Amino acid sequence: MTTNPDYQRQLTIGQKEYSYFDIAGFLADQDQNVASLPYSIRILLELTLRHSQDRTDLKKFLPAFIDWDQQHDHDVPYKPERVVLQDFTGVPALVDLAAMREAVKQQGGDPATINPDVPVHLIIDHSVQVDMAGTPTAFEYNIEQEFKRNRERYTFLKWAQASFSNLTVIPPDTGIIHQVNLEYLSSVVRFSHAPVPVLFPDTLVGTDSHTTMINALGVLGWGVGGIEAEASMLGQESYFPMPRVVGVRLTGELPATATATDLALTLTHLLRQHNVVGKFVEFYGPGLQNLPLANRATISNMAPEYGATCGFFPIDEQTLAYLKLTDRSADQIQLIKTYAQANHLFYQQAEDDQRHYSENVELDLGTVKSSVAGPKRPQDLVTLAQLPKYFAGYDLPDCQVEVNGQKFALQPGALGIAAITSCTNTSNPEILITAALIAKKAIQKGLKIPAYVKTSFAPGSRVVADYLKASRLQPYLDQLGFNIVGYGCTTCIGNSGKLNPGVQEVIAQTNYPLAAIESGNRNFEGRVNPLIKDTYLASPPLVVAYALAGTLDIDLTKEKLGQDQAGKPVYLKDLWPAVEEVTKTIHDYVKPELFSANYQNIFEQNATWNALPVTKSVTYHWNQSSTYLALPPLFEQQAKQLTGLRVLAKLGDSITTDHISPAGFIGQDTPAGQYLLSCGVKPEDFNSYGSRRGNHQVMIRGTLANIRLQNQLTPQKHGGFTKSWLTGQETTIYAAAMNYKKQKVGTVILAGKDYGMGSSRDWAAKGVQMLGVKAVIAESFERIHRSNLVMMGVLPLQYLPGQNAASLELDGSETFTIELAGQTAHIKAQNQKHQVEFDVQVRFDAPIDNQYYQSQGILPYVLTKKMAEN
């Protein structure tokens, strides 16, 4: 390989001189054509090439980009330019940094040296709950309750912003992290501050799976656990094998009755079937010109649902049009276009035949149909006509409820919740305006939503409220009960609040299978609401339509939603607006000045936040009685015991991070609930698991405590239960784990396929580590969670092909011994009836993983490194 160190080129934009690192020039020296590389690989190459000029140790990774698709056993470094956090994962990440400052101080170092090395934005969007809905006062009431519950957390974040450099906190009730990132934070192309600035692509990681939404802008980024984000914040590269890139060729144009949500759900189903887990997905083809950026954002947002690391769209004219719409400056747009064209990052359809992908998929946009996904996985696509059959299997009598003096006889499929929510869809004016126009036509025809349905609307940014107000459409949504309840994730993250009065009490007693419809991205069991059985994902227009029907047990393609004032039936087709009407509304009311007006004062929009006190100190003053924040035991030495291990839980396929570390409701009878009661916290003040992630005492008790978890060691029970092999008795997982730790017995978890799928939840790894779990043995792991386990010093072990717990006749009663030998491990499992020995793969996928494991996690590793630098 040619080792010319200088691929830096000059570029004049306007009257200013810049430089950049020439991707094509490097490849030409290796007799490679840049046109053959996927755009996402070009960005990884640029990043490695640029950083290797200052870090000679990174030069060794450059050869992997030559014939990249034959180099999947070679690692590449990824050191993103910035990090975004949301508050559920951001608070514990900053708690960890505060704990690191404490550790540095205790070891005689300077704690002030612990700061983010790159720009970090924390957006507070996960804490607002739908305590009140369907009324004009819902927003104010929910915000009041939010600050009442979270004042301590928010005060901590104010301390963090004042005390850490490179950290910006965007106040609560201003928007959702990914929509704010898309509309405001990302510059697409960045530059260094130097006499001749160096231009380079914006790249990032975020502590939320749906960070992938930013890929719609041609910005490479994905979700990581809070632990891995902390590594990026502290200047650590992450390493991963050269990714396979699945090229998805899009052709045609969406039908008038299909939405971006329908397209995203269709692609989720298609790409899950293709198996893109852990791979890059890159979209290209003639269909791109018919796909506005807001639609692309919906698709990229859903990358975790189809299992990919990212869903990437290269920069093109649609990108520039969106930047203009969101009022980015003309100079920035010109800089982006000029640099992207000069460095071969601007999409060229003419090169589609030259570009090489590891695998290929094709979709004609014209074949997309209106659909929903569920009842518990986002990849399970269901057409509207098929949906009623999913409720035909229920053989139950009607459930009688009374709401506001009205009596209803509910049947399976009846809606307890209908929520327009989530960054996935509220970033898209086309589908939100379609939903609002449906509401308008429904009101005009005299339709109402049944009183037992809890309706809510949580936009992803205040710009949405501005254009719905300007177009005079929000009043129609209000009349149906879709009043704005807050600017945050709400129902999608599990913050749906209680069901409507009269429904909540009956369902809590009877466990009758109510359904929910939401425009979100996740519908895992127990996530949206613990009393909801079946949850379906859908576009905002379909959320409104099903809410009008009051049930999902309906074929919207031919059954009526209700009847008008004259008694005539009203069908969905009667309410669906023409494309021209939607387009005209967008043109008339979605204006660049709405975006600039909103974001220029985003830090001043929440007076309650601004009134919180600010303290500045090098180390945080921990309140020992706090149930929200506690100094975590992250730097205590743990025994690396791999003998005499017992099974804490034996689990099946598709165990999500929601199963391992729930985000929502805390039950009074759970270990976490009992702990809070013992601390004098009233049940109404429990808040959620997500909001209490800054306190390990709560979170360790919430680990493996999801009410829908099925541990095969206690087959008759659902929830956080297990059989203790020390006592032979059934008990909670927390109680059993604490007893094992007391007796110095390590534990393992046995699992099936796709262990850890779902959100990038750091406590799914932190929690099991603190429970004393030494290893997880699974058939396969989701990418983020595997990485998080390693970074917490927990071994991710994978059965060899063709083997699993069933084939090895493991029932969970065995005692395990694990012998490590590089990338494999030998396991001996023995109980009173039999002994079995087998090999497994040690899923240390990155070159630094073994160092993290030997250091008992990434934070002790970084601490040692920082102390050496001091």
Secondary structure, DSSP 4 states (H G I P E B T S, - for coil): -------EEEEEETTEEEEEE-HHHHHHHTT--GGGS-HHHHHHHHHHHHHTTT-GGGGGGGGGGTTGGG-TTSEEEE--SEEEEEHHHHHHHHHHHHHHHHHHHHTTS-GGG---SS-EEEE--S----SS-SSTTHHHHHHHHHHHHHHHHHHHHHHHHHHSTTEEEEPTTSB-HHHHIIIII--SEEE--SSSPEEEE-EEEESSGGGGGGGGGT-EEEE--HHHHHHHHTTPPEEEEPPPEEEEEEES---TT--HHHHHHHHHHHHHHHT-TTSEEEEESGGGGG--HHHHHHHHHTHHHHT-SEEE--B-HHHHHHHHHTT--HHHHHHHHHHHHHTT-B--GGGTTT---SEEEEEEGGG---EEE-SS-TT-EEETTTGGGGGTT-----EEEEETTEEEEE-TTBEEEEEE-SHHHHT-HHHHHHHHHHHHHHHHTT----TTSEEEE--SBHHHHHHHHHTT-HHHHHHHT--B--SS-GGGGT---PPPTTTHHHHHHH---EEEEESSS---TTTS-TTEEEEEE--HHHHHHHHHHTBSSS-TTTS-SEE-TTS-EE-HHHHPPPHHHHHHHHHHH--HHHHHHHHTTGGGS-HHHHTS-----SS----TT-SS-----TTS------SSEEEEEE--S--BHHHHS--SB--TTSHHHHHHHHTT--GGG--BTGGGTT-HHHHHHHTT--TT---TTSTT--SSEEE-TTTS-EEEHHHHHHHHHHTT--EEEE--SSBTBSS--THHHHHHHHTTEEEEEES-B-HHHHHHHHHTT-EEEEEPTT--TTTTT--S--EEEEEEETTEEEEEEE-SS-EEEEEEEE---STTHHHHHHTTSHHHHHHHHHHHH-
